[in-house]
């Protein structure tokens, strides 16, 4: 089973926080707060936590993926 979540990465526009490089994630949101700018918007996918043999890392996906005609080499 694959888990897909919407993700929004925001960066603070507040002067005190900008100097520190404040960046945060808003899971399931469609917009950043009025004091922040969007850095990335899309989806994150990964396997369900109880699926054996799956990877631990999430995969960032764009909101509108483009199909590729590249084929992987035969081994």
mmCIF file of the N, C-alpha and C atoms, coordinates in Angstrom:
data_MODEL
# 
_entry.id   MODEL 
# 
loop_
_atom_site.group_PDB 
_atom_site.id 
_atom_site.type_symbol 
_atom_site.label_atom_id 
_atom_site.label_alt_id 
_atom_site.label_comp_id 
_atom_site.label_asym_id 
_atom_site.label_entity_id 
_atom_site.label_seq_id 
_atom_site.pdbx_PDB_ins_code 
_atom_site.Cartn_x 
_atom_site.Cartn_y 
_atom_site.Cartn_z 
_atom_site.occupancy 
_atom_site.B_iso_or_equiv 
_atom_site.pdbx_formal_charge 
_atom_site.auth_seq_id 
_atom_site.auth_comp_id 
_atom_site.auth_asym_id 
_atom_site.auth_atom_id 
_atom_site.pdbx_PDB_model_num 
ATOM 1   N N  . UNK A 1 1  ? 0.837  -1.164 0.000   1.00 0.00 ? 1  UNK A N  1 
ATOM 2   C CA . UNK A 1 1  ? 0.000  0.000  0.000   1.00 0.00 ? 1  UNK A CA 1 
ATOM 3   C C  . UNK A 1 1  ? 0.893  1.242  0.000   1.00 0.00 ? 1  UNK A C  1 
ATOM 4   N N  . UNK A 1 2  ? 0.538  2.227  -0.797  1.00 0.00 ? 2  UNK A N  1 
ATOM 5   C CA . UNK A 1 2  ? 1.292  3.470  -0.873  1.00 0.00 ? 2  UNK A CA 1 
ATOM 6   C C  . UNK A 1 2  ? 0.517  4.588  -0.210  1.00 0.00 ? 2  UNK A C  1 
ATOM 7   N N  . UNK A 1 3  ? 1.210  5.376  0.562   1.00 0.00 ? 3  UNK A N  1 
ATOM 8   C CA . UNK A 1 3  ? 0.626  6.512  1.248   1.00 0.00 ? 3  UNK A CA 1 
ATOM 9   C C  . UNK A 1 3  ? 1.016  7.781  0.494   1.00 0.00 ? 3  UNK A C  1 
ATOM 10  N N  . UNK A 1 4  ? 0.042  8.617  0.117   1.00 0.00 ? 4  UNK A N  1 
ATOM 11  C CA . UNK A 1 4  ? 0.308  9.865  -0.594  1.00 0.00 ? 4  UNK A CA 1 
ATOM 12  C C  . UNK A 1 4  ? -0.300 11.012 0.195   1.00 0.00 ? 4  UNK A C  1 
ATOM 13  N N  . UNK A 1 5  ? 0.497  12.017 0.505   1.00 0.00 ? 5  UNK A N  1 
ATOM 14  C CA . UNK A 1 5  ? 0.056  13.182 1.260   1.00 0.00 ? 5  UNK A CA 1 
ATOM 15  C C  . UNK A 1 5  ? 0.379  14.452 0.493   1.00 0.00 ? 5  UNK A C  1 
ATOM 16  N N  . UNK A 1 6  ? -0.465 15.460 0.613   1.00 0.00 ? 6  UNK A N  1 
ATOM 17  C CA . UNK A 1 6  ? -0.109 16.756 0.040   1.00 0.00 ? 6  UNK A CA 1 
ATOM 18  C C  . UNK A 1 6  ? 0.845  17.442 1.000   1.00 0.00 ? 6  UNK A C  1 
ATOM 19  N N  . UNK A 1 7  ? 1.778  18.210 0.455   1.00 0.00 ? 7  UNK A N  1 
ATOM 20  C CA . UNK A 1 7  ? 2.796  18.860 1.269   1.00 0.00 ? 7  UNK A CA 1 
ATOM 21  C C  . UNK A 1 7  ? 2.985  20.288 0.782   1.00 0.00 ? 7  UNK A C  1 
ATOM 22  N N  . UNK A 1 8  ? 3.282  21.161 1.707   1.00 0.00 ? 8  UNK A N  1 
ATOM 23  C CA . UNK A 1 8  ? 3.560  22.551 1.398   1.00 0.00 ? 8  UNK A CA 1 
ATOM 24  C C  . UNK A 1 8  ? 4.732  22.954 2.273   1.00 0.00 ? 8  UNK A C  1 
ATOM 25  N N  . UNK A 1 9  ? 5.823  23.408 1.671   1.00 0.00 ? 9  UNK A N  1 
ATOM 26  C CA . UNK A 1 9  ? 6.988  23.868 2.416   1.00 0.00 ? 9  UNK A CA 1 
ATOM 27  C C  . UNK A 1 9  ? 6.997  25.377 2.349   1.00 0.00 ? 9  UNK A C  1 
ATOM 28  N N  . UNK A 1 10 ? 7.030  26.023 3.503   1.00 0.00 ? 10 UNK A N  1 
ATOM 29  C CA . UNK A 1 10 ? 6.936  27.476 3.594   1.00 0.00 ? 10 UNK A CA 1 
ATOM 30  C C  . UNK A 1 10 ? 8.207  28.053 4.207   1.00 0.00 ? 10 UNK A C  1 
ATOM 31  N N  . UNK A 1 11 ? 8.525  29.280 3.845   1.00 0.00 ? 11 UNK A N  1 
ATOM 32  C CA . UNK A 1 11 ? 9.646  30.013 4.430   1.00 0.00 ? 11 UNK A CA 1 
ATOM 33  C C  . UNK A 1 11 ? 9.096  31.302 5.014   1.00 0.00 ? 11 UNK A C  1 
ATOM 34  N N  . UNK A 1 12 ? 9.507  31.605 6.223   1.00 0.00 ? 12 UNK A N  1 
ATOM 35  C CA . UNK A 1 12 ? 9.010  32.791 6.907   1.00 0.00 ? 12 UNK A CA 1 
ATOM 36  C C  . UNK A 1 12 ? 9.483  34.072 6.231   1.00 0.00 ? 12 UNK A C  1 
ATOM 37  N N  . UNK A 1 13 ? 8.604  35.061 6.179   1.00 0.00 ? 13 UNK A N  1 
ATOM 38  C CA . UNK A 1 13 ? 8.945  36.381 5.651   1.00 0.00 ? 13 UNK A CA 1 
ATOM 39  C C  . UNK A 1 13 ? 9.165  37.388 6.773   1.00 0.00 ? 13 UNK A C  1 
ATOM 40  N N  . UNK A 1 14 ? 8.970  36.944 8.020   1.00 0.00 ? 14 UNK A N  1 
ATOM 41  C CA . UNK A 1 14 ? 9.193  37.840 9.149   1.00 0.00 ? 14 UNK A CA 1 
ATOM 42  C C  . UNK A 1 14 ? 10.686 38.099 9.304   1.00 0.00 ? 14 UNK A C  1 
ATOM 43  N N  . UNK A 1 15 ? 11.063 39.343 9.425   1.00 0.00 ? 15 UNK A N  1 
ATOM 44  C CA . UNK A 1 15 ? 12.479 39.728 9.427   1.00 0.00 ? 15 UNK A CA 1 
ATOM 45  C C  . UNK A 1 15 ? 13.280 38.982 10.497  1.00 0.00 ? 15 UNK A C  1 
ATOM 46  N N  . UNK A 1 16 ? 12.733 38.865 11.694  1.00 0.00 ? 16 UNK A N  1 
ATOM 47  C CA . UNK A 1 16 ? 13.457 38.191 12.768  1.00 0.00 ? 16 UNK A CA 1 
ATOM 48  C C  . UNK A 1 16 ? 13.689 36.711 12.468  1.00 0.00 ? 16 UNK A C  1 
ATOM 49  N N  . UNK A 1 17 ? 12.732 36.062 11.796  1.00 0.00 ? 17 UNK A N  1 
ATOM 50  C CA . UNK A 1 17 ? 12.871 34.632 11.490  1.00 0.00 ? 17 UNK A CA 1 
ATOM 51  C C  . UNK A 1 17 ? 13.626 34.391 10.191  1.00 0.00 ? 17 UNK A C  1 
ATOM 52  N N  . UNK A 1 18 ? 13.530 35.313 9.233   1.00 0.00 ? 18 UNK A N  1 
ATOM 53  C CA . UNK A 1 18 ? 14.215 35.153 7.945   1.00 0.00 ? 18 UNK A CA 1 
ATOM 54  C C  . UNK A 1 18 ? 15.723 35.093 8.138   1.00 0.00 ? 18 UNK A C  1 
ATOM 55  N N  . UNK A 1 19 ? 16.250 35.885 9.059   1.00 0.00 ? 19 UNK A N  1 
ATOM 56  C CA . UNK A 1 19 ? 17.689 35.895 9.321   1.00 0.00 ? 19 UNK A CA 1 
ATOM 57  C C  . UNK A 1 19 ? 18.170 34.539 9.810   1.00 0.00 ? 19 UNK A C  1 
ATOM 58  N N  . UNK A 1 20 ? 17.285 33.780 10.417  1.00 0.00 ? 20 UNK A N  1 
ATOM 59  C CA . UNK A 1 20 ? 17.641 32.448 10.920  1.00 0.00 ? 20 UNK A CA 1 
ATOM 60  C C  . UNK A 1 20 ? 17.348 31.351 9.901   1.00 0.00 ? 20 UNK A C  1 
ATOM 61  N N  . UNK A 1 21 ? 16.739 31.699 8.776   1.00 0.00 ? 21 UNK A N  1 
ATOM 62  C CA . UNK A 1 21 ? 16.435 30.705 7.747   1.00 0.00 ? 21 UNK A CA 1 
ATOM 63  C C  . UNK A 1 21 ? 15.314 29.769 8.126   1.00 0.00 ? 21 UNK A C  1 
ATOM 64  N N  . UNK A 1 22 ? 14.248 30.279 8.698   1.00 0.00 ? 22 UNK A N  1 
ATOM 65  C CA . UNK A 1 22 ? 13.142 29.452 9.146   1.00 0.00 ? 22 UNK A CA 1 
ATOM 66  C C  . UNK A 1 22 ? 12.333 28.902 7.969   1.00 0.00 ? 22 UNK A C  1 
ATOM 67  N N  . UNK A 1 23 ? 12.292 27.585 7.853   1.00 0.00 ? 23 UNK A N  1 
ATOM 68  C CA . UNK A 1 23 ? 11.513 26.891 6.828   1.00 0.00 ? 23 UNK A CA 1 
ATOM 69  C C  . UNK A 1 23 ? 10.729 25.799 7.547   1.00 0.00 ? 23 UNK A C  1 
ATOM 70  N N  . UNK A 1 24 ? 9.455  25.644 7.189   1.00 0.00 ? 24 UNK A N  1 
ATOM 71  C CA . UNK A 1 24 ? 8.637  24.646 7.869   1.00 0.00 ? 24 UNK A CA 1 
ATOM 72  C C  . UNK A 1 24 ? 7.689  23.981 6.883   1.00 0.00 ? 24 UNK A C  1 
ATOM 73  N N  . UNK A 1 25 ? 7.187  22.825 7.261   1.00 0.00 ? 25 UNK A N  1 
ATOM 74  C CA . UNK A 1 25 ? 6.287  22.029 6.419   1.00 0.00 ? 25 UNK A CA 1 
ATOM 75  C C  . UNK A 1 25 ? 4.868  22.119 6.957   1.00 0.00 ? 25 UNK A C  1 
ATOM 76  N N  . UNK A 1 26 ? 3.921  22.296 6.043   1.00 0.00 ? 26 UNK A N  1 
ATOM 77  C CA . UNK A 1 26 ? 2.507  22.287 6.409   1.00 0.00 ? 26 UNK A CA 1 
ATOM 78  C C  . UNK A 1 26 ? 1.866  21.100 5.689   1.00 0.00 ? 26 UNK A C  1 
ATOM 79  N N  . UNK A 1 27 ? 1.767  19.973 6.376   1.00 0.00 ? 27 UNK A N  1 
ATOM 80  C CA . UNK A 1 27 ? 1.198  18.761 5.800   1.00 0.00 ? 27 UNK A CA 1 
ATOM 81  C C  . UNK A 1 27 ? -0.288 18.954 5.549   1.00 0.00 ? 27 UNK A C  1 
ATOM 82  N N  . UNK A 1 28 ? -0.740 18.625 4.341   1.00 0.00 ? 28 UNK A N  1 
ATOM 83  C CA . UNK A 1 28 ? -2.148 18.682 4.005   1.00 0.00 ? 28 UNK A CA 1 
ATOM 84  C C  . UNK A 1 28 ? -2.688 20.078 3.736   1.00 0.00 ? 28 UNK A C  1 
ATOM 85  N N  . UNK A 1 29 ? -1.843 21.096 3.754   1.00 0.00 ? 29 UNK A N  1 
ATOM 86  C CA . UNK A 1 29 ? -2.295 22.472 3.511   1.00 0.00 ? 29 UNK A CA 1 
ATOM 87  C C  . UNK A 1 29 ? -2.120 22.858 2.051   1.00 0.00 ? 29 UNK A C  1 
ATOM 88  N N  . UNK A 1 30 ? -2.874 23.866 1.633   1.00 0.00 ? 30 UNK A N  1 
ATOM 89  C CA . UNK A 1 30 ? -2.788 24.344 0.258   1.00 0.00 ? 30 UNK A CA 1 
ATOM 90  C C  . UNK A 1 30 ? -2.143 25.716 0.157   1.00 0.00 ? 30 UNK A C  1 
ATOM 91  N N  . UNK A 1 31 ? -1.937 26.384 1.290   1.00 0.00 ? 31 UNK A N  1 
ATOM 92  C CA . UNK A 1 31 ? -1.292 27.693 1.257   1.00 0.00 ? 31 UNK A CA 1 
ATOM 93  C C  . UNK A 1 31 ? -0.544 27.947 2.555   1.00 0.00 ? 31 UNK A C  1 
ATOM 94  N N  . UNK A 1 32 ? 0.494  28.797 2.443   1.00 0.00 ? 32 UNK A N  1 
ATOM 95  C CA . UNK A 1 32 ? 1.276  29.196 3.606   1.00 0.00 ? 32 UNK A CA 1 
ATOM 96  C C  . UNK A 1 32 ? 0.552  30.327 4.327   1.00 0.00 ? 32 UNK A C  1 
ATOM 97  N N  . UNK A 1 33 ? 0.978  30.609 5.532   1.00 0.00 ? 33 UNK A N  1 
ATOM 98  C CA . UNK A 1 33 ? 0.429  31.733 6.283   1.00 0.00 ? 33 UNK A CA 1 
ATOM 99  C C  . UNK A 1 33 ? 0.750  33.036 5.558   1.00 0.00 ? 33 UNK A C  1 
ATOM 100 N N  . UNK A 1 34 ? 0.065  34.112 5.903   1.00 0.00 ? 34 UNK A N  1 
ATOM 101 C CA . UNK A 1 34 ? 0.294  35.399 5.230   1.00 0.00 ? 34 UNK A CA 1 
ATOM 102 C C  . UNK A 1 34 ? 1.688  35.949 5.496   1.00 0.00 ? 34 UNK A C  1 
ATOM 103 N N  . UNK A 1 35 ? 2.383  35.420 6.492   1.00 0.00 ? 35 UNK A N  1 
ATOM 104 C CA . UNK A 1 35 ? 3.746  35.879 6.812   1.00 0.00 ? 35 UNK A CA 1 
ATOM 105 C C  . UNK A 1 35 ? 4.808  34.943 6.256   1.00 0.00 ? 35 UNK A C  1 
ATOM 106 N N  . UNK A 1 36 ? 4.445  34.124 5.260   1.00 0.00 ? 36 UNK A N  1 
ATOM 107 C CA . UNK A 1 36 ? 5.390  33.157 4.699   1.00 0.00 ? 36 UNK A CA 1 
ATOM 108 C C  . UNK A 1 36 ? 5.206  33.038 3.190   1.00 0.00 ? 36 UNK A C  1 
ATOM 109 N N  . UNK A 1 37 ? 6.223  32.500 2.526   1.00 0.00 ? 37 UNK A N  1 
ATOM 110 C CA . UNK A 1 37 ? 6.192  32.278 1.081   1.00 0.00 ? 37 UNK A CA 1 
ATOM 111 C C  . UNK A 1 37 ? 6.320  30.788 0.792   1.00 0.00 ? 37 UNK A C  1 
ATOM 112 N N  . UNK A 1 38 ? 5.706  30.322 -0.287  1.00 0.00 ? 38 UNK A N  1 
ATOM 113 C CA . UNK A 1 38 ? 5.778  28.917 -0.673  1.00 0.00 ? 38 UNK A CA 1 
ATOM 114 C C  . UNK A 1 38 ? 7.141  28.607 -1.283  1.00 0.00 ? 38 UNK A C  1 
ATOM 115 N N  . UNK A 1 39 ? 7.786  27.566 -0.782  1.00 0.00 ? 39 UNK A N  1 
ATOM 116 C CA . UNK A 1 39 ? 9.066  27.096 -1.306  1.00 0.00 ? 39 UNK A CA 1 
ATOM 117 C C  . UNK A 1 39 ? 8.833  25.902 -2.221  1.00 0.00 ? 39 UNK A C  1 
ATOM 118 N N  . UNK A 1 40 ? 7.948  25.006 -1.820  1.00 0.00 ? 40 UNK A N  1 
ATOM 119 C CA . UNK A 1 40 ? 7.632  23.801 -2.607  1.00 0.00 ? 40 UNK A CA 1 
ATOM 120 C C  . UNK A 1 40 ? 6.184  23.425 -2.347  1.00 0.00 ? 40 UNK A C  1 
ATOM 121 N N  . UNK A 1 41 ? 5.514  22.995 -3.380  1.00 0.00 ? 41 UNK A N  1 
ATOM 122 C CA . UNK A 1 41 ? 4.145  22.506 -3.249  1.00 0.00 ? 41 UNK A CA 1 
ATOM 123 C C  . UNK A 1 41 ? 4.019  21.260 -4.110  1.00 0.00 ? 41 UNK A C  1 
ATOM 124 N N  . UNK A 1 42 ? 3.478  20.217 -3.570  1.00 0.00 ? 42 UNK A N  1 
ATOM 125 C CA . UNK A 1 42 ? 3.327  18.984 -4.336  1.00 0.00 ? 42 UNK A CA 1 
ATOM 126 C C  . UNK A 1 42 ? 2.798  17.872 -3.457  1.00 0.00 ? 42 UNK A C  1 
ATOM 127 N N  . UNK A 1 43 ? 3.316  16.678 -3.657  1.00 0.00 ? 43 UNK A N  1 
ATOM 128 C CA . UNK A 1 43 ? 2.866  15.510 -2.919  1.00 0.00 ? 43 UNK A CA 1 
ATOM 129 C C  . UNK A 1 43 ? 4.067  14.713 -2.441  1.00 0.00 ? 43 UNK A C  1 
ATOM 130 N N  . UNK A 1 44 ? 3.865  13.964 -1.391  1.00 0.00 ? 44 UNK A N  1 
ATOM 131 C CA . UNK A 1 44 ? 4.886  13.077 -0.851  1.00 0.00 ? 44 UNK A CA 1 
ATOM 132 C C  . UNK A 1 44 ? 4.277  11.684 -0.813  1.00 0.00 ? 44 UNK A C  1 
ATOM 133 N N  . UNK A 1 45 ? 5.022  10.699 -1.280  1.00 0.00 ? 45 UNK A N  1 
ATOM 134 C CA . UNK A 1 45 ? 4.536  9.324  -1.293  1.00 0.00 ? 45 UNK A CA 1 
ATOM 135 C C  . UNK A 1 45 ? 5.540  8.406  -0.614  1.00 0.00 ? 45 UNK A C  1 
ATOM 136 N N  . UNK A 1 46 ? 5.030  7.378  -0.032  1.00 0.00 ? 46 UNK A N  1 
ATOM 137 C CA . UNK A 1 46 ? 5.874  6.382  0.609   1.00 0.00 ? 46 UNK A CA 1 
ATOM 138 C C  . UNK A 1 46 ? 5.032  5.171  0.945   1.00 0.00 ? 46 UNK A C  1 
ATOM 139 N N  . UNK A 1 47 ? 5.674  4.175  1.466   1.00 0.00 ? 47 UNK A N  1 
ATOM 140 C CA . UNK A 1 47 ? 4.937  2.961  1.801   1.00 0.00 ? 47 UNK A CA 1 
ATOM 141 C C  . UNK A 1 47 ? 4.297  3.097  3.176   1.00 0.00 ? 47 UNK A C  1 
ATOM 142 N N  . UNK A 1 48 ? 3.294  2.292  3.421   1.00 0.00 ? 48 UNK A N  1 
ATOM 143 C CA . UNK A 1 48 ? 2.616  2.273  4.703   1.00 0.00 ? 48 UNK A CA 1 
ATOM 144 C C  . UNK A 1 48 ? 3.591  1.769  5.763   1.00 0.00 ? 48 UNK A C  1 
ATOM 145 N N  . UNK A 1 49 ? 3.509  2.279  6.972   1.00 0.00 ? 49 UNK A N  1 
ATOM 146 C CA . UNK A 1 49 ? 4.493  1.974  8.012   1.00 0.00 ? 49 UNK A CA 1 
ATOM 147 C C  . UNK A 1 49 ? 4.629  0.487  8.328   1.00 0.00 ? 49 UNK A C  1 
ATOM 148 N N  . UNK A 1 50 ? 3.591  -0.282 8.104   1.00 0.00 ? 50 UNK A N  1 
ATOM 149 C CA . UNK A 1 50 ? 3.642  -1.699 8.450   1.00 0.00 ? 50 UNK A CA 1 
ATOM 150 C C  . UNK A 1 50 ? 3.999  -2.604 7.265   1.00 0.00 ? 50 UNK A C  1 
ATOM 151 N N  . UNK A 1 51 ? 4.306  -2.013 6.105   1.00 0.00 ? 51 UNK A N  1 
ATOM 152 C CA . UNK A 1 51 ? 4.651  -2.807 4.938   1.00 0.00 ? 51 UNK A CA 1 
ATOM 153 C C  . UNK A 1 51 ? 6.095  -3.304 5.063   1.00 0.00 ? 51 UNK A C  1 
ATOM 154 N N  . UNK A 1 52 ? 6.318  -4.621 5.114   1.00 0.00 ? 52 UNK A N  1 
ATOM 155 C CA . UNK A 1 52 ? 7.681  -5.133 5.260   1.00 0.00 ? 52 UNK A CA 1 
ATOM 156 C C  . UNK A 1 52 ? 8.489  -4.972 3.973   1.00 0.00 ? 52 UNK A C  1 
ATOM 157 N N  . UNK A 1 53 ? 9.777  -4.685 4.135   1.00 0.00 ? 53 UNK A N  1 
ATOM 158 C CA . UNK A 1 53 ? 10.676 -4.615 3.002   1.00 0.00 ? 53 UNK A CA 1 
ATOM 159 C C  . UNK A 1 53 ? 10.633 -3.318 2.215   1.00 0.00 ? 53 UNK A C  1 
ATOM 160 N N  . UNK A 1 54 ? 9.901  -2.339 2.691   1.00 0.00 ? 54 UNK A N  1 
ATOM 161 C CA . UNK A 1 54 ? 9.804  -1.081 1.954   1.00 0.00 ? 54 UNK A CA 1 
ATOM 162 C C  . UNK A 1 54 ? 10.866 -0.105 2.444   1.00 0.00 ? 54 UNK A C  1 
ATOM 163 N N  . UNK A 1 55 ? 11.111 0.930  1.647   1.00 0.00 ? 55 UNK A N  1 
ATOM 164 C CA . UNK A 1 55 ? 12.091 1.938  2.011   1.00 0.00 ? 55 UNK A CA 1 
ATOM 165 C C  . UNK A 1 55 ? 11.590 2.854  3.117   1.00 0.00 ? 55 UNK A C  1 
ATOM 166 N N  . UNK A 1 56 ? 12.506 3.542  3.756   1.00 0.00 ? 56 UNK A N  1 
ATOM 167 C CA . UNK A 1 56 ? 12.149 4.436  4.858   1.00 0.00 ? 56 UNK A CA 1 
ATOM 168 C C  . UNK A 1 56 ? 11.963 5.882  4.410   1.00 0.00 ? 56 UNK A C  1 
ATOM 169 N N  . UNK A 1 57 ? 12.424 6.212  3.220   1.00 0.00 ? 57 UNK A N  1 
ATOM 170 C CA . UNK A 1 57 ? 12.369 7.591  2.756   1.00 0.00 ? 57 UNK A CA 1 
ATOM 171 C C  . UNK A 1 57 ? 11.113 7.869  1.942   1.00 0.00 ? 57 UNK A C  1 
ATOM 172 N N  . UNK A 1 58 ? 10.654 9.110  2.044   1.00 0.00 ? 58 UNK A N  1 
ATOM 173 C CA . UNK A 1 58 ? 9.521  9.555  1.230   1.00 0.00 ? 58 UNK A CA 1 
ATOM 174 C C  . UNK A 1 58 ? 10.028 10.019 -0.125  1.00 0.00 ? 58 UNK A C  1 
ATOM 175 N N  . UNK A 1 59 ? 9.173  10.038 -1.101  1.00 0.00 ? 59 UNK A N  1 
ATOM 176 C CA . UNK A 1 59 ? 9.494  10.488 -2.447  1.00 0.00 ? 59 UNK A CA 1 
ATOM 177 C C  . UNK A 1 59 ? 8.663  11.722 -2.747  1.00 0.00 ? 59 UNK A C  1 
ATOM 178 N N  . UNK A 1 60 ? 9.321  12.849 -3.073  1.00 0.00 ? 60 UNK A N  1 
ATOM 179 C CA . UNK A 1 60 ? 8.608  14.081 -3.413  1.00 0.00 ? 60 UNK A CA 1 
ATOM 180 C C  . UNK A 1 60 ? 8.108  13.987 -4.853  1.00 0.00 ? 60 UNK A C  1 
ATOM 181 N N  . UNK A 1 61 ? 6.842  14.313 -5.066  1.00 0.00 ? 61 UNK A N  1 
ATOM 182 C CA . UNK A 1 61 ? 6.219  14.226 -6.375  1.00 0.00 ? 61 UNK A CA 1 
ATOM 183 C C  . UNK A 1 61 ? 5.658  15.585 -6.772  1.00 0.00 ? 61 UNK A C  1 
ATOM 184 N N  . UNK A 1 62 ? 5.793  15.977 -8.038  1.00 0.00 ? 62 UNK A N  1 
ATOM 185 C CA . UNK A 1 62 ? 5.216  17.250 -8.478  1.00 0.00 ? 62 UNK A CA 1 
ATOM 186 C C  . UNK A 1 62 ? 3.704  17.135 -8.599  1.00 0.00 ? 62 UNK A C  1 
ATOM 187 N N  . UNK A 1 63 ? 2.998  18.276 -8.562  1.00 0.00 ? 63 UNK A N  1 
ATOM 188 C CA . UNK A 1 63 ? 1.544  18.224 -8.672  1.00 0.00 ? 63 UNK A CA 1 
ATOM 189 C C  . UNK A 1 63 ? 1.061  17.765 -10.052 1.00 0.00 ? 63 UNK A C  1 
ATOM 190 N N  . UNK A 1 64 ? 1.839  18.019 -11.096 1.00 0.00 ? 64 UNK A N  1 
ATOM 191 C CA . UNK A 1 64 ? 1.473  17.627 -12.463 1.00 0.00 ? 64 UNK A CA 1 
ATOM 192 C C  . UNK A 1 64 ? 2.627  16.881 -13.114 1.00 0.00 ? 64 UNK A C  1 
ATOM 193 N N  . UNK A 1 65 ? 2.781  15.595 -12.846 1.00 0.00 ? 65 UNK A N  1 
ATOM 194 C CA . UNK A 1 65 ? 3.905  14.853 -13.412 1.00 0.00 ? 65 UNK A CA 1 
ATOM 195 C C  . UNK A 1 65 ? 3.814  14.734 -14.933 1.00 0.00 ? 65 UNK A C  1 
ATOM 196 N N  . UNK A 1 66 ? 4.973  14.652 -15.567 1.00 0.00 ? 66 UNK A N  1 
ATOM 197 C CA . UNK A 1 66 ? 5.055  14.512 -17.021 1.00 0.00 ? 66 UNK A CA 1 
ATOM 198 C C  . UNK A 1 66 ? 5.588  13.117 -17.317 1.00 0.00 ? 66 UNK A C  1 
ATOM 199 N N  . UNK A 1 67 ? 4.886  12.366 -18.143 1.00 0.00 ? 67 UNK A N  1 
ATOM 200 C CA . UNK A 1 67 ? 5.325  11.021 -18.506 1.00 0.00 ? 67 UNK A CA 1 
ATOM 201 C C  . UNK A 1 67 ? 6.603  11.084 -19.340 1.00 0.00 ? 67 UNK A C  1 
ATOM 202 N N  . UNK A 1 68 ? 7.444  10.115 -19.146 1.00 0.00 ? 68 UNK A N  1 
ATOM 203 C CA . UNK A 1 68 ? 8.725  10.062 -19.848 1.00 0.00 ? 68 UNK A CA 1 
ATOM 204 C C  . UNK A 1 68 ? 8.718  8.909  -20.848 1.00 0.00 ? 68 UNK A C  1 
ATOM 205 N N  . UNK A 1 69 ? 9.465  9.061  -21.921 1.00 0.00 ? 69 UNK A N  1 
ATOM 206 C CA . UNK A 1 69 ? 9.596  7.987  -22.907 1.00 0.00 ? 69 UNK A CA 1 
ATOM 207 C C  . UNK A 1 69 ? 10.914 7.235  -22.712 1.00 0.00 ? 69 UNK A C  1 
ATOM 208 N N  . UNK A 1 70 ? 11.635 7.539  -21.654 1.00 0.00 ? 70 UNK A N  1 
ATOM 209 C CA . UNK A 1 70 ? 12.906 6.868  -21.383 1.00 0.00 ? 70 UNK A CA 1 
ATOM 210 C C  . UNK A 1 70 ? 12.622 5.473  -20.840 1.00 0.00 ? 70 UNK A C  1 
ATOM 211 N N  . UNK A 1 71 ? 13.295 4.479  -21.395 1.00 0.00 ? 71 UNK A N  1 
ATOM 212 C CA . UNK A 1 71 ? 13.140 3.124  -20.903 1.00 0.00 ? 71 UNK A CA 1 
ATOM 213 C C  . UNK A 1 71 ? 14.404 2.732  -20.160 1.00 0.00 ? 71 UNK A C  1 
ATOM 214 N N  . UNK A 1 72 ? 14.238 1.936  -19.124 1.00 0.00 ? 72 UNK A N  1 
ATOM 215 C CA . UNK A 1 72 ? 15.417 1.522  -18.385 1.00 0.00 ? 72 UNK A CA 1 
ATOM 216 C C  . UNK A 1 72 ? 16.114 0.398  -19.138 1.00 0.00 ? 72 UNK A C  1 
ATOM 217 N N  . UNK A 1 73 ? 17.443 0.328  -19.029 1.00 0.00 ? 73 UNK A N  1 
ATOM 218 C CA . UNK A 1 73 ? 18.187 -0.709 -19.755 1.00 0.00 ? 73 UNK A CA 1 
ATOM 219 C C  . UNK A 1 73 ? 17.889 -2.095 -19.205 1.00 0.00 ? 73 UNK A C  1 
ATOM 220 N N  . UNK A 1 74 ? 17.922 -3.075 -20.086 1.00 0.00 ? 74 UNK A N  1 
ATOM 221 C CA . UNK A 1 74 ? 17.725 -4.462 -19.668 1.00 0.00 ? 74 UNK A CA 1 
ATOM 222 C C  . UNK A 1 74 ? 19.024 -4.987 -19.056 1.00 0.00 ? 74 UNK A C  1 
ATOM 223 N N  . UNK A 1 75 ? 18.904 -5.712 -17.983 1.00 0.00 ? 75 UNK A N  1 
ATOM 224 C CA . UNK A 1 75 ? 20.094 -6.275 -17.319 1.00 0.00 ? 75 UNK A CA 1 
ATOM 225 C C  . UNK A 1 75 ? 20.070 -7.761 -17.405 1.00 0.00 ? 75 UNK A C  1 
# 
